[in-house]
Amino acid sequence: MVYDQPRPKTDRLLQDRYAIQQTLGTRLGRQTLLGYDHQAQQRVILKYLCFDEPVQSADIRRFQREIRVLKSLSHPAIPRYLDDFALQTAHYRGLMLVQSYIEGESLYQQIRHGRRFNEAELTQLAQQILEILCYLHQRQPALIHRDLKPSNLVLADRAHDVGQVYLVDFGLVQAAAEPAHVLMIAGTEGYRPPEQLGGRAVPASDMYCLGMTLIHLATGYHPTELPHQGLKILFAQELGDFSRPFKRWLRWLSEPRQERRPASAQEALQMLARAEEVFARRGPASVVYATLATRFRQQIQLFASLKPFGSKVQLIERDRALEVLIPSLALQWPAVYRALKLTLVGLIGLGGSSYGLVQLSLASVSALWRYGCLAGLLMASAIAVGRGLLKLLQQLKRSARIQLEPDILLVSYDTPAQPLEFVVNARKQDIYDIIFKPDASNLYLLLKRNRTRSRQLNYRLSAKALALDPDEMHWLSDLIAFWFRHSR
């Protein structure tokens, strides 16, 4: 942001070098300050977390996480980490982060001043922002900004074209591998994607924020001020001079359903470069997705890296297929009870028949006809014990396999000494929809046709039966939904 050059204050220097010049913003115990570094002779931005205000331990952890993230980043369009320290003075008590100062003005300020961006300018801005997000999303693990909006984008160096864009404020940044904090609603209303209402974010979440930001820059209206149809924002009527391909590309970014957005910044950037070729054609969204034929194979490594830490689920790449192996399923207690009951009955039969045979061996020859009956009981009891133990082993060693072929979805259960049991065998065109419960308890496959013996439709994959936690279910849902919308 641009300010007049006031004379740096020399009183109350922090760490004997930083002078506070101006307060730029205040939010929930955090202050953003314009400062001057007397040692380096330059302006700096100081972010201050005040302990005198009601801050929680989660606020401190997020502030410390922002410091760690900025330390690890090195990108010309991201403010540089300079210093951090704790303060315990009469005027300041808390944590301070020092970062480089960007000489410019936020895109939000430019909108407030009445500026409207045309398609060529928005295309340049989108390319620059996507390149920054590519840098963040391609890290291991991927970093999700979660609060991309006009006020967090600073435009500087406007001598050439639209200017240089900088992405600032990493206070809500989250690694994709981190567990979701359900009580933490990250992001800003209007720019926040639906999945972040539950504290969950993936690279596609930043794509939604970018789409809403570009819509705001193009129309001059905050996303909450535009008409809605359900969760969809209706903005095309406000972009009269914009080309159809760019509008459709924006619609793609701003899809409420996460699985219908670009899976990564790299994909969005590639499709922006090919917008005239891909999005100019008429037809349903499935026609557009059909042009992304190679994406599924390219994203295997991304899904493997996003798998929740410590998960035993295996992602196996096979010839023209991807297999998800869930090695240990939850025990089905009714089946376990029946197996134990059969084993116990068999053991009782074995004991009784063995005792009877011993007694008969001491009896007269006339009782030998009873040997046949007891021998039969002994054999039946042994078979019962064997079957009971086998059923118990099958419950302990059950595994599930979800096989994603180019145009076929297979779900099967594997148990010892039994042929593979397929419960779902459906072509992509025979799947009506895939619905994931918000509480991560169930994933429903709504089928028009199931080519198995049972022919069961509307099959349910239960987190309890699969012994998967919510993070694993979210990951599995993303993978299957991605396969579903990706044409062969």
Secondary structure in CASP SS format (residue, H / E / C, confidence):
PFRMAT SS
TARGET T0000
AUTHOR 0000-0000-0000
METHOD secondary structure of the structure
MODEL  1
M C 1.00
V C 1.00
Y C 1.00
D C 1.00
Q C 1.00
P C 1.00
R C 1.00
P C 1.00
K C 1.00
T C 1.00
D C 1.00
R C 1.00
L C 1.00
L E 1.00
Q C 1.00
D C 1.00
R C 1.00
Y E 1.00
A E 1.00
I E 1.00
Q E 1.00
Q E 1.00
T E 1.00
L E 1.00
G E 1.00
T E 1.00
R E 1.00
L C 1.00
G C 1.00
R E 1.00
Q E 1.00
T E 1.00
L E 1.00
L E 1.00
G E 1.00
Y E 1.00
D E 1.00
H C 1.00
Q C 1.00
A C 1.00
Q C 1.00
Q E 1.00
R E 1.00
V E 1.00
I E 1.00
L E 1.00
K E 1.00
Y E 1.00
L E 1.00
C E 1.00
F C 1.00
D C 1.00
E C 1.00
P C 1.00
V C 1.00
Q C 1.00
S H 1.00
A H 1.00
D H 1.00
I H 1.00
R H 1.00
R H 1.00
F H 1.00
Q H 1.00
R H 1.00
E H 1.00
I H 1.00
R H 1.00
V H 1.00
L H 1.00
K H 1.00
S H 1.00
L C 1.00
S C 1.00
H C 1.00
P C 1.00
A C 1.00
I C 1.00
P C 1.00
R C 1.00
Y E 1.00
L E 1.00
D E 1.00
D E 1.00
F E 1.00
A E 1.00
L E 1.00
Q E 1.00
T C 1.00
A C 1.00
H C 1.00
Y C 1.00
R E 1.00
G E 1.00
L E 1.00
M E 1.00
L E 1.00
V E 1.00
Q E 1.00
S E 1.00
Y C 1.00
I C 1.00
E C 1.00
G C 1.00
E E 1.00
S E 1.00
L H 1.00
Y H 1.00
Q H 1.00
Q H 1.00
I H 1.00
R H 1.00
H C 1.00
G C 1.00
R C 1.00
R C 1.00
F C 1.00
N C 1.00
E H 1.00
A H 1.00
E H 1.00
L H 1.00
T H 1.00
Q H 1.00
L H 1.00
A H 1.00
Q H 1.00
Q H 1.00
I H 1.00
L H 1.00
E H 1.00
I H 1.00
L H 1.00
C H 1.00
Y H 1.00
L H 1.00
H H 1.00
Q C 1.00
R C 1.00
Q C 1.00
P C 1.00
A C 1.00
L E 1.00
I E 1.00
H C 1.00
R C 1.00
D C 1.00
L C 1.00
K C 1.00
P H 1.00
S H 1.00
N H 1.00
L E 1.00
V E 1.00
L E 1.00
A E 1.00
D C 1.00
R C 1.00
A C 1.00
H C 1.00
D C 1.00
V C 1.00
G C 1.00
Q E 1.00
V E 1.00
Y E 1.00
L E 1.00
V C 1.00
D C 1.00
F C 1.00
G C 1.00
L C 1.00
V C 1.00
Q E 1.00
A E 1.00
A C 1.00
A C 1.00
E C 1.00
P C 1.00
A C 1.00
H C 1.00
V C 1.00
L C 1.00
M C 1.00
I C 1.00
A C 1.00
G C 1.00
T C 1.00
E C 1.00
G C 1.00
Y C 1.00
R C 1.00
P C 1.00
P H 1.00
E H 1.00
Q H 1.00
L H 1.00
G H 1.00
G C 1.00
R C 1.00
A C 1.00
V C 1.00
P H 1.00
A H 1.00
S H 1.00
D H 1.00
M H 1.00
Y H 1.00
C H 1.00
L H 1.00
G H 1.00
M H 1.00
T H 1.00
L H 1.00
I H 1.00
H H 1.00
L H 1.00
A H 1.00
T H 1.00
G C 1.00
Y C 1.00
H C 1.00
P H 1.00
T H 1.00
E H 1.00
L C 1.00
P C 1.00
H E 1.00
Q E 1.00
G C 1.00
L C 1.00
K E 1.00
I E 1.00
L C 1.00
F C 1.00
A H 1.00
Q H 1.00
E H 1.00
L C 1.00
G C 1.00
D C 1.00
F C 1.00
S C 1.00
R H 1.00
P H 1.00
F H 1.00
K H 1.00
R H 1.00
W H 1.00
L H 1.00
R H 1.00
W H 1.00
L H 1.00
S C 1.00
E C 1.00
P C 1.00
R C 1.00
Q H 1.00
E H 1.00
R H 1.00
R C 1.00
P C 1.00
A C 1.00
S C 1.00
A H 1.00
Q H 1.00
E H 1.00
A H 1.00
L H 1.00
Q H 1.00
M H 1.00
L H 1.00
A H 1.00
R C 1.00
A H 1.00
E H 1.00
E H 1.00
V H 1.00
F C 1.00
A C 1.00
R C 1.00
R C 1.00
G C 1.00
P C 1.00
A H 1.00
S H 1.00
V H 1.00
V H 1.00
Y H 1.00
A C 1.00
T C 1.00
L C 1.00
A C 1.00
T C 1.00
R H 1.00
F H 1.00
R H 1.00
Q H 1.00
Q C 1.00
I H 1.00
Q H 1.00
L H 1.00
F H 1.00
A H 1.00
S H 1.00
L H 1.00
K C 1.00
P C 1.00
F C 1.00
G C 1.00
S C 1.00
K C 1.00
V C 1.00
Q E 1.00
L E 1.00
I E 1.00
E E 1.00
R E 1.00
D C 1.00
R C 1.00
A E 1.00
L E 1.00
E E 1.00
V E 1.00
L E 1.00
I E 1.00
P C 1.00
S C 1.00
L C 1.00
A C 1.00
L C 1.00
Q C 1.00
W H 1.00
P H 1.00
A H 1.00
V H 1.00
Y H 1.00
R H 1.00
A H 1.00
L H 1.00
K H 1.00
L H 1.00
T H 1.00
L H 1.00
V H 1.00
G H 1.00
L H 1.00
I H 1.00
G H 1.00
L H 1.00
G H 1.00
G H 1.00
S H 1.00
S H 1.00
Y H 1.00
G H 1.00
L H 1.00
V H 1.00
Q H 1.00
L H 1.00
S C 1.00
L C 1.00
A C 1.00
S C 1.00
V H 1.00
S H 1.00
A H 1.00
L H 1.00
W H 1.00
R H 1.00
Y H 1.00
G H 1.00
C H 1.00
L H 1.00
A H 1.00
G H 1.00
L H 1.00
L H 1.00
M H 1.00
A H 1.00
S H 1.00
A H 1.00
I H 1.00
A H 1.00
V H 1.00
G H 1.00
R H 1.00
G H 1.00
L H 1.00
L H 1.00
K H 1.00
L H 1.00
L H 1.00
Q H 1.00
Q H 1.00
L H 1.00
K C 1.00
R C 1.00
S E 1.00
A E 1.00
R E 1.00
I E 1.00
Q E 1.00
L E 1.00
E C 1.00
P C 1.00
D C 1.00
I E 1.00
L E 1.00
L E 1.00
V E 1.00
S E 1.00
Y E 1.00
D E 1.00
T C 1.00
P C 1.00
A C 1.00
Q C 1.00
P C 1.00
L C 1.00
E E 1.00
F E 1.00
V E 1.00
V E 1.00
N E 1.00
A E 1.00
R E 1.00
K H 1.00
Q H 1.00
D H 1.00
I E 1.00
Y E 1.00
D E 1.00
I E 1.00
I E 1.00
F E 1.00
K C 1.00
P C 1.00
D C 1.00
A C 1.00
S C 1.00
N E 1.00
L E 1.00
Y E 1.00
L E 1.00
L E 1.00
L E 1.00
K C 1.00
R C 1.00
N C 1.00
R C 1.00
T C 1.00
R C 1.00
S C 1.00
R C 1.00
Q C 1.00
L C 1.00
N C 1.00
Y E 1.00
R E 1.00
L E 1.00
S E 1.00
A H 1.00
K H 1.00
A H 1.00
L H 1.00
A C 1.00
L C 1.00
D C 1.00
P H 1.00
D H 1.00
E H 1.00
M H 1.00
H H 1.00
W H 1.00
L H 1.00
S H 1.00
D H 1.00
L H 1.00
I H 1.00
A H 1.00
F H 1.00
W H 1.00
F H 1.00
R H 1.00
H C 1.00
S C 1.00
R C 1.00
END
